[in-house]
Structure formats: C-alpha cells, structure tokens
Amino acid sequence: MAQKRDYYEVLGVQKGAGKDEIKKAYRKLALEFHPDRNKDKGAEERFKEISEAYAVLSDDSKRAKYDQYGHAGFDQMYSKEDIFRSADFSDFEDIFSDFGFGSDPFGVFGSMFGSSGFGRGRGGRRREYGASLETVVEISLEEAAKGLKKDISYNRTKACSKCGGTGSEPGSERRTCTTCGGRGQVQQTRRAGPMAFYTVTTCGKCRGEGTIVENPCSACRGQGKESTNEHIKVSIPSGVQNGMRLRLEELGEYGRDGPGDLFVRIHIKPHPQFQRDGDNLYLEAPLSFALAALGGDLEVPTLFGRAKLHIPAGTQSHTIFRMKDEGMPRIGRGGKGDELVRVVIDVPKKLSKRQKDLLQEMEKEEKEKKKGFFGFI
C-alpha cells in the first residue's frame, strides 16, 4: 500500500493554518479535480485525497488527533466512514450543486469510498456494505508500554459458504428486476395542468437491489450470509492510550459490495503505582529521612525495570524529580515521555533507643544553632 501524504501537504497549507485558509484551499482544489469536471487520469483519486484531508483538518477533534499521532496512529483509529460521517461540506453547496448533488457531496463520496450500510452509485443499484463492529480488549499499563499481540474472538457474518453470497442456490442466478430494469429505483410522474412533477423512489419489488433471487439458497434462506465466530491475533502498538480504537479493515459484517471494519477498543487497567498523563508517568516514592538529609541514590520502579534516581542532600518532602525517557512510548512519533517521581519522606513510627538518642542529639545541635542565630530559644 502506498504511503499516504501528509494532509497539510495535500491541501497545500501550513500546519498552523486557520479554518478559513483550509476552506479556501479545499474550494480551489475541489473545483479543479472534481471528477465530473476533470476527466484526466488520476483526477478522481486526487479529489478523494483532498476531500479526506479537508474532512480531517476541518474538524477540531480529528485534526488534534492527527497532529498528535500522524497517519500511523490516526489511521488505526478512524475508518473512511468515521472521517466522512461528521464532515461538514455545507460551505461548498455551490460546487456540488453544479454537479447535481445539492449540498451533500456524499453522492460523490458514497460511490467512490463506499460506507457501512447502504449507499448508491450514481444511476446504479443500491450498494450494500457491511456494518462495522467493535470489541473491547483489556490490557495492563506494562503491556501498553511494551506493545503485544492479543488473541481475541468475536462474532460476525461472512458470505454464505454454500452460495458464496449470492443468496441463490448454486447453479441458479439472480435475475434483473423487471420493474426497475436493474436500476433499483423507479420514477413516478405526476401532472398538474401543464406542469409535470417527477419523484424517484426505491423499487418496492427488489428493494433497491436491482436483481431478484428466484431460487433462494437453502443454507442462508436467500440472505447470502452466515454467522461465524472469528479468532484473530491483534497487534497492539506500544504507547497505545486508554480508549483508543484500532481499525482492522474488512473484518466486520458481510456486505455484497464489501465488508465493514472491526474496531478494537483498548481499555487499560488502573495501575497500583503509576498514574498516566499522556506520555508521562507519575509515581510517588517513599524516601527515608536519612537519605533526604544526606543525599544519595534511590532505586525506583519504571515500566521497563528499575532505575536509580539521585537525591541531593537536603531534599524536602514532596519534591518532584523528572526521569527523562522513562515514560510511555510516543505512538507514531518515536521517543518516550518522562517519569515524574514525587518523593515523600517516610517518618518511622517505631525507633530503637540508639535511633532516639541520635535524633535527640541532632535536635539539641539544631537548637544551639538557632539560639546563636536568633539570640534566644
């Protein structure tokens, strides 16, 4: 599969471009590459590319995720259906209405990209795409940091093993609907004096399919699909975040014109020691009074083992130290976040006689210092 170009590069704008600049760039390119205007080879692919880029960069939430993860992470979270589902092309009504699609360009996008559920190619039968599915996988924070392959099972529909998805008994074929002539639509005309009104509706005989099953498959009863339990191994990348969805193409429900996708939502279990904030990790570590006063090395846990943290002499309780590159891997960007360790001085509840004597001696010396400094006490 060819590597996708950066969305900003596709529209010819800088990364910090405002919405008006992005809108202006898309308008110019959409007029140039619309497949009903530009018949050059590659124009349709270019139009798909710029429309996808606009759908992402014009949406604040999608744009933020794209800026954070790049194509590597973003493409695992969003399918084409997700990208275009909430895209707003209403400001380009003049462009698309000129080509017969009103303010909704999905007449174009539906035929080019496909989608879950039903769409319709221009002038053709209703197209049927399988629905997308979602399943949840629970992993530990350590597994999220290192990445892993996870076995999962889920239920889906596939093409009927007997009829191959046609819905007809082997040896028989679907015949073209005589009512709509295979178009899946019928046109009705109503006259009012000299005026004629035309309405186009889904064919009631073939239900928009354009063809009719005369001899239904006995295995699937003409549905063309059957239920199955799938067992697959999912690669979960290191650095994955809680709630992130991984998209596995064409592993969703069966559809005559293509299956849907499977989304694997990641749930990361709470960790008993670490708190996560983006790519950084937070840890609270106990610190002995002696080490805080004298200084030295403190061994602390990380998600990848243990590391030594240098404690300067005279460290106060609740001081926060930063351990560079000991946090979570940055998905799609390389490198790691940091581990931030807050040390809390651990005051012992029981002391031996020698410990008490030493502390009392130290306290006496401290009082002498203060007395000399303040002139009283």
Salt bridges, closest charged atoms under 4 A:
GLU9 OE2 - ARG5 NH1 3.34
ASP36 OD1 - ARG122 NH1 2.94
GLU45 OE2 - LYS48 NZ 2.91
GLU49 OE1 - ARG5 NH2 3.19
GLU49 OE1 - ARG46 NH1 3.40
GLU52 OE2 - LYS4 NZ 2.73
GLU52 OE1 - LYS80 NZ 3.29
ASP59 OD2 - LYS62 NZ 3.73
ASP60 OD1 - LYS19 NZ 3.27
ASP75 OD1 - LYS4 NZ 3.49
ASP75 OD2 - HIS71 ND1 3.63
GLU81 OE2 - ARG85 NH2 2.68
ASP82 OD1 - ARG85 NH1 2.99
ASP82 OD2 - ARG245 NH2 2.93
ASP91 OD2 - LYS23 NZ 2.63
ASP94 OD2 - ARG27 NH1 2.86
GLU134 OE1 - ARG245 NH1 3.17
GLU134 OE2 - ARG265 NE 2.93
GLU138 OE2 - HIS267 NE2 3.52
GLU142 OE2 - HIS271 NE2 2.66
ASP151 OD1 - LYS233 NZ 2.92
GLU169 OE2 - LYS162 NZ 3.40
GLU209 OE2 - ARG126 NH2 3.67
GLU209 OE1 - ARG256 NH1 2.09
GLU214 OE2 - ARG175 NE 2.59
GLU230 OE2 - ARG156 NH1 3.30
GLU230 OE2 - LYS158 NZ 3.60
GLU249 OE2 - ARG247 NH1 3.10
ASP257 OD1 - ARG125 NH2 2.66
ASP261 OD2 - ARG247 NH1 3.77
ASP279 OD2 - ARG330 NE 3.83
ASP279 OD2 - ARG333 NH2 2.60
GLU284 OE1 - ARG342 NH2 2.38
ASP297 OD1 - HIS310 ND1 3.36
GLU299 OE1 - ARG306 NE 3.01
ASP338 OD2 - ARG322 NH1 2.86
ASP357 OD2 - LYS353 NZ 3.07
GLU366 OE2 - LYS369 NZ 3.90
